[in-house]
Amino acid sequence: MKLLRIGPAGQETPAVLGEDGRVLDLSALTPDIDGRFLAGGGVHRVREALAGGGLPELDAAQLRVGAPVARPGKVVCIGLNYRDHAEETGAAVPARPVVFMKDPGTVVGPYDEVLIPRGSAKTDWEVELAVVIGRRARYLDSRKAALDCVAGYAISNDVSEREFQLEYSGQWDLGKSCETFNPLGPWLVTPDEVGDPQDLGLRLTVNGTARQDGCTKNMIFDVAEIVRYLSQYLVLEPGDVINTGTPAGVALGLPGNPYLRVGDTVELAVDRLGSQRQTFAQA
């Protein structure tokens, strides 16, 4: 199942993409796709409604696509989670997950404009698999329990300003939490439709030039371990988002460091999760 939210920012309509490609309105079932919906059996209600038919169709052709989850309580990120990415940045391969937080206010739609911060010289891209939590996760004791807490998956662009991140602070938050720095979507795809989350190709281009081409099988810490591990140290709530890391090919690790400039266009794709496209503008 592919859940989405369409409409102007702050006024999105919850919807589901039918197997026939039609976008169906979920407003009669829920006011939004958020933590309450995910924790309260919302996905099951949508399945029942789809089976029964009768969900009204939305004319979505000209409508903005928003982030598929409204108001995540937190965005937790895993850094250096692909060996080739750690190597390209000159960092040691971590023995434990590298965890940092990103301001949840950075989450925007998958096709929204992304703003290069004022004073930025090193704005960078990162295609990632995002995990959305569907039930409370606290001190999980197994990998199965961890995967049972996953509501679905989406594409995330963990946009980063490397000077802010690495030179202005001992922590990474400044370079990760700038306005619009987390395009998410277009869909929240349920686990049954995704299949093995460790068998998904990730790709990213900048102005048509291929920059990243990786696979989630190359994660150092896989999805199940990430969720299990995080639950030992913080409580994951329904609607929370986890960015699971990026493969090699970011500007920081490329010859000449071709950081993003005003007018650049970035396109991202992850197998079975759709695609994104953003144009970068000055804040």
Summary of the structure (lengths in Angstrom):
residues: 283
radius of gyration: 18.0
end to end distance: 35.6
largest distance: 56.2
contacts: 1025
relative contact order: 0.21
helix: 21%
strand: 32%
